């Protein structure tokens, strides 16, 4: 039994770390007022907007999502962190 566990330990450890990272990221999001969508806010360089939109579209496609991700630029006078 221990030998079997030892053979699969690295693979299981990698899987657990990956799942933990996903849950950590999801916990940083909040629910919208309808409680049907997750909302995330963050700072990004203006030049990266197109890359971010493409990454969100690719993620929605790869996950067979029924809804597309919405990327909206909010203009602010605040300085980025």
Number of C-alpha atoms within 10 A of each C-alpha: 5 8 8 8 10 11 10 11 13 11 10 13 11 11 12 12 11 12 12 12 12 11 11 11 11 13 10 11 13 13 11 11 9 7 9 8 13 15 15 13 12 6 10 11 8 8 8 9 14 11 10 14 15 12 13 16 17 14 14 15 14 9 9 10 11 8 9 13 18 10 15 9 11 8 6 7 5 6 6 9 4
